[in-house]
Amino acid sequence: MIFFGWGRRGKTAELDPGRVLVRAWAYFHLFWLFRISWPKGYTLATATPDGWAQRAISDEEGRALDPADEPRWRELFRAYREFYRLPESEDVVSRTWGWLRDPHHECQAVVAVADGTVVGFAHHGRISSPYTGTTGVFLDDLYTDPQVRGRGVGRALIRRLTDLAASEGRQFVQWVTADDNHRAQALYDSVATRTRWVTYEAAATPA
């Protein structure tokens, strides 16, 4: 029999072993469900016929964009543009894909993969900051499949870029986001410092 002591008088109460084992099993699975796997990967909670299971995504599944990713990348990029209410344009989608596949172009991409499927991307390029004398990585676009939101994909992609910056001897990763994208900002506030800078954009001088 298993005994636990509690109460104002320190009395010992007897618990049924079966109930104790059930509770221990439940606490164990709750722990694995909600724990955070941070170093160089993310923990993905997956719905299975037997319930929720944890699956750690390895470094190899957060990787550079591959030519075979084109159909899935196009699907996610269209959804990303739709999220920001941009007009449909296959010309833009194809042009961006061409940039990403051009080894000499400044725009590059990393993707997050789960179970063989691309579930998110981060478009980025290199920048220099003359007034600080430092260099960094600029994150242009970050998007994750809505089906895996809240499971660490965005965090993992940002970590991938901070690792990239470190490996190249750069000092920072920088990005901007829409002022009303509060869900994204909740993540960003936990992994980066909100700056005081305001973004401006001017159109090129007409020909």
ABEGO torsion letter per residue (X at the ends): XBBBBBEAAGBBBBBBAAAAAAAAAAAAAAAAAABBBABGBBBBBBBBAAEBBBBBBBAAABBBBBAAAAAAAAAAAAAAAAAAGBBBBAAAAAAAAAAAABAABABBBBBBBBGGBBABBBBBBBBBBAAAGBBBBBBABBBBBAAABGAGAAAAAAAAAAAAAAAAGBABBBBBBBAABAAAAAAAAAABBBBABBBBBBBBBBX
